[in-house]
């Protein structure tokens, strides 16, 4: 039986006790559990982030399997349930709050009140704008990490992390959008998610971004 202390010591061996203490105490919300969000959640769980808040109202579909962290057995399950199951296979002692709900202007302020960091990982531009505007209105001091532009393949170095305003960053190429023959594919989506997770990790440890 793998105990919580065994996992903690394994992470300390990689990160040192001080760094792991910061990661274990961090509270990160991931809004949208598709190609971006599911990858961000996997990376942060493996890094030792202790509190993850997962938000999505969708179910796993066969078309998600080309880029999202789900398997055939998850088809038809709510993404919050499927991803919680998978993350507990990485670390059964993670503190996971799962809200199977659509984020709206009306519930946003209540949903994110306990989180210190918010990762925007929605698909639709209007949902992205709603979340960004809402977080910046209600919680301007929370770190907000959004994403824009990751369609197609190639051009790895065009995926970048840019500061837009204080406590607000956007990862991606800033331009590409899915179209026929040049849709969302696992490599570039995962690259963008890694940018988001890396920025979040740096902020948790250093409390500032270079």
Protein Blocks (a to p, Z undefined) as FASTA:
>chain_A
ZZfklmmmmmmmmnojmlmmmmmmpccddehjafklmmmmmmmmmnopabdcdddfbdcd
fklmmmpccdfklgopafklmmmmmmmmmommbccddddddddfklmmmmmmmpcbdcdf
bfblklmmmmmmmmmmmmmmbccdddehjeheejklmpccddfbghiacedjhlaccdeh
iacdfklmmmmmmmmmmmmmmmmmnopaZZ
